[in-house]
């Protein structure tokens, strides 16, 4: 682990790349927006027969461009390749960011064009195996190339789990991609939570002496803040699968690189609540002859249905996420484990 005397210089790198990422993302936002409008890549609201409550609540948003996540991961990827590319620190999360972002972009395009299952792009049954394969490739690299086979439990220490490291890695990454995607349903909601999470992991990586990874997280955070500038109500564009799934899976990779999977689950608990609410609703409808637990799912749509304004849901979830992020950060700083590179 690097000495703390190096941290001021690392903080400067984090700061200027975060600022550069924010400024560059803001500058090329008009180009992206014009591209999305010109190619009619607008959001398609689900058929009212399948989701009548959600369709009614969000009918005014139909046609708003999606794929705004390109602003985040393209900006971060380009700056990382130019200024912060490292086989040891940033190659794996960069691969995850770009690979998952491309798959998400394809899904967004299919959705807009009305191609795929019920005209909604790739189905969940199609997307999850793709993301599982990407996660599997990463898990094998961690396990075989980096010789990682243990997980750190704060307060208790490191536990060697052998080959079980591979399925754990895959499950965590796929869950992060899925749950963050379910959260991306209100203006600014997922973006704000992601910004908090990447800020936390920039700090965690820095404290563990992983300066390159800390700078990578700060770069993504800068682009996220630029996205939020244009995504707060009324949103100029939506994040789309190309943003939410890419950022979710990459955050999982960062958590494994810092041996902070347990803090990750606390920091992103809002994502898990959203994902679980969708699963509960799905299973209830399948097993209870169409009976629902929520008026609409995931849970932010249920809260909309009972009368909460969109901005209130978003800001309260941000506050909850901020509290969880501070708690998760404190938990992570208790000790990141010995399995650090």
C-alpha positions as CSV (number, residue, x, y, z in Angstrom):
1,X,0.0,0.0,0.0
2,X,1.3,3.5,-0.9
3,X,2.2,5.9,1.8
4,X,-0.2,8.7,2.7
5,X,2.4,11.3,1.7
6,X,1.5,10.6,-1.9
7,X,-2.2,11.3,-1.4
8,X,-2.0,15.1,-2.0
9,X,-0.6,14.6,-5.6
10,X,-3.2,11.9,-6.2
11,X,-5.9,14.2,-5.0
12,X,-4.7,16.8,-7.5
13,X,-5.0,14.2,-10.3
14,X,-8.4,13.2,-9.2
15,X,-9.5,16.8,-9.1
16,X,-8.3,17.9,-12.5
17,X,-9.6,14.8,-14.3
18,X,-12.9,15.1,-12.6
19,X,-13.2,18.7,-13.6
20,X,-12.0,18.0,-17.1
21,X,-14.5,15.2,-17.4
22,X,-17.3,17.5,-16.3
23,X,-16.3,20.4,-18.6
24,X,-15.8,18.1,-21.7
25,X,-19.1,16.3,-21.1
26,X,-20.9,19.6,-20.8
27,X,-19.2,20.9,-24.0
28,X,-20.2,17.9,-26.2
29,X,-23.8,17.6,-24.7
30,X,-25.3,19.7,-27.5
31,X,-23.7,17.4,-30.1
32,X,-25.1,14.3,-28.4
33,X,-28.5,15.9,-28.0
34,X,-28.7,16.9,-31.6
35,X,-27.6,13.4,-32.7
36,X,-30.3,11.8,-30.5
37,X,-33.1,14.1,-31.8
38,X,-31.9,13.9,-35.4
39,X,-32.0,10.1,-35.3
40,X,-35.3,10.1,-33.4
41,X,-33.8,8.1,-30.5
42,X,-36.7,9.0,-28.2
43,X,-37.9,7.1,-25.2
44,X,-40.8,4.7,-25.9
45,X,-43.3,4.4,-23.0
46,X,-44.4,0.8,-22.4
47,X,-47.8,-0.3,-23.7
48,X,-50.6,0.9,-21.4
49,X,-52.0,-2.7,-21.4
50,X,-48.9,-4.1,-19.8
51,X,-48.2,-1.2,-17.4
52,X,-51.2,1.2,-17.3
53,X,-50.2,3.1,-14.2
54,X,-46.6,3.8,-15.3
55,X,-47.7,4.6,-18.8
56,X,-50.2,7.2,-17.5
57,X,-47.7,8.7,-15.1
58,X,-45.0,9.1,-17.7
59,X,-46.9,9.7,-20.9
60,X,-45.6,13.2,-21.1
61,X,-42.0,11.8,-21.3
62,X,-42.6,9.9,-24.5
63,X,-40.1,11.0,-27.2
64,X,-37.5,12.4,-24.8
65,X,-34.2,11.1,-26.1
66,X,-32.6,8.1,-24.3
67,X,-29.0,6.9,-24.5
68,X,-27.8,9.9,-22.5
69,X,-25.5,7.5,-20.7
70,X,-23.2,7.8,-23.7
71,X,-22.2,11.2,-22.3
72,X,-20.9,9.5,-19.2
73,X,-19.0,6.4,-20.3
74,X,-17.7,7.8,-23.6
75,X,-16.2,10.9,-21.8
76,X,-14.8,8.8,-19.0
77,X,-13.4,6.1,-21.4
78,X,-11.6,8.6,-23.7
79,X,-10.0,10.5,-20.8
80,X,-8.9,7.3,-19.1
81,X,-7.3,6.0,-22.3
82,X,-5.4,9.3,-22.8
83,X,-4.4,10.1,-19.2
84,X,-5.0,7.1,-16.9
85,X,-4.7,3.8,-18.8
86,X,-3.0,1.2,-16.7
87,X,-3.1,-2.6,-17.0
88,X,-2.9,-2.9,-13.3
89,X,-5.4,-0.3,-12.2
90,X,-7.9,0.7,-14.9
91,X,-7.9,-1.8,-17.8
92,X,-10.5,-4.1,-16.2
93,X,-13.0,-1.5,-15.1
94,X,-12.6,0.3,-18.5
95,X,-13.3,-2.9,-20.4
96,X,-16.4,-3.5,-18.3
97,X,-17.6,0.1,-18.8
98,X,-17.1,0.0,-22.6
99,X,-18.3,-3.5,-23.2
100,X,-21.5,-3.2,-21.1
101,X,-22.1,0.3,-22.5
102,X,-22.1,-1.0,-26.1
103,X,-24.5,-3.8,-25.3
104,X,-26.8,-1.3,-23.5
105,X,-26.6,1.0,-26.5
106,X,-27.7,-1.8,-28.8
107,X,-30.6,-2.5,-26.5
108,X,-31.6,1.1,-26.4
109,X,-31.6,1.4,-30.2
110,X,-33.7,-1.8,-30.5
111,X,-36.1,-0.4,-27.9
112,X,-36.5,2.9,-29.7
113,X,-37.0,1.2,-33.1
114,X,-39.6,-1.2,-31.7
115,X,-37.5,-4.3,-32.4
116,X,-37.4,-7.3,-30.0
117,X,-39.8,-8.8,-27.5
118,X,-43.0,-6.8,-27.5
119,X,-41.1,-4.1,-29.4
120,X,-39.1,-3.3,-26.3
121,X,-35.5,-4.3,-27.3
122,X,-33.7,-7.2,-25.6
123,X,-35.7,-9.0,-23.0
124,X,-34.4,-9.6,-19.5
125,X,-33.9,-13.2,-20.4
126,X,-31.6,-12.1,-23.3
127,X,-29.7,-9.3,-21.5
128,X,-28.8,-11.2,-18.3
129,X,-26.9,-14.0,-20.1
130,X,-24.9,-11.4,-22.0
131,X,-24.0,-9.5,-18.9
132,X,-23.2,-12.8,-17.2
133,X,-20.7,-13.7,-19.9
134,X,-19.0,-10.3,-19.6
135,X,-18.9,-10.8,-15.8
136,X,-17.6,-14.3,-16.2
137,X,-14.7,-13.1,-18.3
138,X,-13.8,-10.6,-15.6
139,X,-14.2,-13.3,-12.8
140,X,-11.8,-15.7,-14.6
141,X,-9.3,-12.9,-15.1
142,X,-9.5,-12.0,-11.4
143,X,-9.3,-15.7,-10.3
144,X,-6.7,-17.1,-12.7
145,X,-4.6,-14.1,-13.8
146,X,-4.6,-12.1,-10.6
147,X,-4.9,-15.1,-8.3
148,X,-7.7,-13.5,-6.2
149,X,-9.8,-16.0,-4.2
150,X,-10.8,-14.2,-1.0
151,X,-13.3,-11.7,0.2
152,X,-12.9,-9.2,3.0
153,X,-15.6,-8.9,5.7
154,X,-15.1,-5.6,7.6
155,X,-14.4,-6.2,11.3
156,X,-13.8,-9.9,10.7
157,X,-11.0,-10.1,8.0
158,X,-10.3,-11.9,4.8
159,X,-11.9,-15.3,4.0
160,X,-10.5,-17.5,1.2
161,X,-13.4,-18.9,-0.8
162,X,-11.4,-20.6,-3.6
163,X,-13.3,-21.1,-6.9
164,X,-16.5,-19.8,-5.3
165,X,-15.0,-16.4,-6.1
166,X,-16.1,-16.8,-9.7
167,X,-19.9,-17.2,-9.1
168,X,-19.8,-14.6,-6.4
169,X,-18.2,-12.1,-8.9
170,X,-20.7,-12.9,-11.6
171,X,-23.7,-12.7,-9.3
172,X,-22.6,-9.3,-7.8
173,X,-21.9,-7.8,-11.2
174,X,-25.1,-9.0,-12.9
175,X,-27.1,-7.9,-9.8
176,X,-25.5,-4.4,-10.0
177,X,-26.4,-4.1,-13.7
178,X,-29.9,-5.3,-13.2
179,X,-30.8,-3.3,-10.0
180,X,-29.3,-0.1,-11.2
181,X,-31.2,-0.4,-14.5
182,X,-34.4,-0.8,-12.6
183,X,-33.6,2.3,-10.6
184,X,-33.2,4.4,-13.7
185,X,-36.8,5.4,-14.0
186,X,-37.1,9.0,-12.7
187,X,-35.2,12.1,-13.8
188,X,-31.9,12.3,-11.9
189,X,-32.6,9.3,-9.6
190,X,-30.0,6.8,-10.8
191,X,-27.5,9.5,-11.8
192,X,-27.4,11.0,-8.3
193,X,-27.0,7.7,-6.6
194,X,-24.2,6.7,-9.0
195,X,-22.4,10.0,-8.3
196,X,-22.4,9.4,-4.6
197,X,-21.2,5.8,-5.0
198,X,-18.4,6.6,-7.4
199,X,-17.3,9.4,-5.1
200,X,-17.2,6.9,-2.2
201,X,-15.1,4.4,-4.1
202,X,-12.7,7.1,-5.3
203,X,-12.0,7.8,-1.6
204,X,-11.8,4.0,-0.8
205,X,-9.4,3.4,-3.7
206,X,-7.2,6.4,-2.7
207,X,-7.0,5.3,0.9
208,X,-5.9,1.9,-0.2
209,X,-3.1,3.4,-2.4
210,X,-4.9,2.6,-5.7
211,X,-4.4,6.0,-7.2
212,X,-5.2,5.0,-10.8
213,X,-8.5,3.5,-9.8
214,X,-9.3,6.5,-7.6
215,X,-8.7,8.8,-10.6
216,X,-10.9,6.5,-12.8
217,X,-13.8,6.8,-10.3
218,X,-13.4,10.6,-10.1
219,X,-13.4,10.8,-13.9
220,X,-16.7,8.9,-14.0
221,X,-18.1,11.1,-11.2
222,X,-17.2,14.3,-13.2
223,X,-19.1,13.0,-16.3
224,X,-22.0,11.9,-14.1
225,X,-22.3,15.4,-12.6
226,X,-22.4,16.9,-16.1
227,X,-25.1,14.3,-17.0
228,X,-27.1,15.3,-13.9
229,X,-26.9,19.0,-15.0
230,X,-29.0,18.1,-18.0
231,X,-31.0,15.2,-16.4
232,X,-32.7,17.0,-13.5
233,X,-36.4,17.6,-14.1
234,X,-37.4,18.1,-16.8
235,X,-34.7,15.8,-18.3
236,X,-33.1,16.8,-21.6
237,X,-32.4,13.1,-22.1
238,X,-32.5,9.8,-20.2
239,X,-29.6,7.7,-19.1
240,X,-30.8,4.5,-20.9
241,X,-29.4,1.0,-20.6
242,X,-26.2,2.1,-22.1
243,X,-25.6,4.2,-19.0
244,X,-27.2,2.4,-16.1
245,X,-26.0,-1.1,-16.8
246,X,-22.5,0.0,-17.7
247,X,-22.1,2.1,-14.6
248,X,-23.6,-0.6,-12.4
249,X,-21.5,-3.4,-13.6
250,X,-18.3,-1.2,-13.6
251,X,-19.0,-0.2,-10.0
252,X,-19.1,-3.9,-9.1
253,X,-15.6,-4.4,-10.7
254,X,-14.3,-1.4,-8.8
255,X,-15.6,-2.9,-5.6
256,X,-13.8,-6.2,-6.2
257,X,-10.6,-4.3,-7.1
258,X,-10.7,-2.6,-3.7
259,X,-11.9,-5.8,-2.0
260,X,-15.0,-3.8,-0.8
261,X,-17.9,-5.9,-1.9
262,X,-19.7,-5.8,1.5
263,X,-19.5,-2.0,1.6
264,X,-20.7,-1.9,-2.0
265,X,-24.0,-3.6,-1.0
266,X,-24.6,-1.0,1.7
267,X,-23.6,2.0,-0.5
268,X,-25.9,0.8,-3.3
269,X,-28.8,-0.5,-1.1
270,X,-31.3,1.8,-2.8
271,X,-30.5,0.0,-6.1
272,X,-31.1,-3.4,-4.3
273,X,-34.4,-2.2,-2.9
274,X,-35.5,-1.1,-6.4
275,X,-34.4,-4.4,-7.9
276,X,-36.0,-6.5,-5.2
277,X,-39.3,-4.6,-5.5
278,X,-39.4,-5.5,-9.2
279,X,-38.7,-9.2,-8.5
280,X,-41.3,-9.3,-5.7
281,X,-43.9,-7.8,-8.1
282,X,-43.0,-10.2,-10.9
283,X,-43.1,-13.3,-8.7
284,X,-46.4,-12.2,-7.1
285,X,-48.1,-11.8,-10.5
286,X,-46.8,-15.2,-11.6
287,X,-47.5,-17.2,-8.5
288,X,-50.7,-15.4,-7.3
289,X,-52.8,-15.3,-10.4
290,X,-51.8,-11.7,-11.3
291,X,-52.1,-10.2,-7.9
292,X,-49.8,-7.3,-7.2
293,X,-47.8,-6.3,-4.1
294,X,-47.2,-2.8,-5.5
295,X,-49.4,-0.6,-7.6
296,X,-46.6,-0.4,-10.0
297,X,-42.9,-1.5,-9.9
298,X,-40.2,-0.9,-9.2
299,X,-41.0,0.9,-6.0
300,X,-40.4,4.5,-7.2
301,X,-43.4,4.0,-9.6
302,X,-45.5,2.7,-6.6
303,X,-44.6,5.9,-4.7
304,X,-45.6,7.9,-7.8
305,X,-48.9,6.0,-8.0
306,X,-49.8,6.9,-4.4
307,X,-49.2,10.5,-5.0
308,X,-45.6,11.4,-4.3
309,X,-44.2,14.0,-6.8
310,X,-41.3,12.8,-8.9
311,X,-38.9,15.3,-7.5
312,X,-39.8,14.3,-3.9
313,X,-39.1,10.6,-4.6
314,X,-35.8,11.5,-6.3
315,X,-34.5,13.8,-3.6
316,X,-35.6,11.5,-0.7
317,X,-33.9,8.6,-2.4
318,X,-30.8,10.8,-2.8
319,X,-30.8,11.6,0.9
320,X,-31.2,7.9,1.8
321,X,-28.4,7.0,-0.6
322,X,-26.2,9.7,0.9
323,X,-26.7,8.3,4.4
324,X,-26.0,4.8,3.2
325,X,-22.9,6.0,1.3
326,X,-21.4,7.6,4.4
327,X,-22.2,4.4,6.4
328,X,-20.7,2.2,3.7
329,X,-17.6,4.4,3.4
330,X,-17.1,4.2,7.1
331,X,-17.4,0.4,6.9
332,X,-15.0,0.2,4.1
333,X,-12.3,2.3,5.8
334,X,-12.3,-0.1,8.7
335,X,-10.1,-2.2,6.5
336,X,-10.0,-3.1,2.8
337,X,-8.5,-6.5,3.2
338,X,-5.1,-7.9,2.2
339,X,-6.1,-9.0,-1.3
340,X,-5.3,-5.6,-2.8
341,X,-3.0,-4.9,-5.8
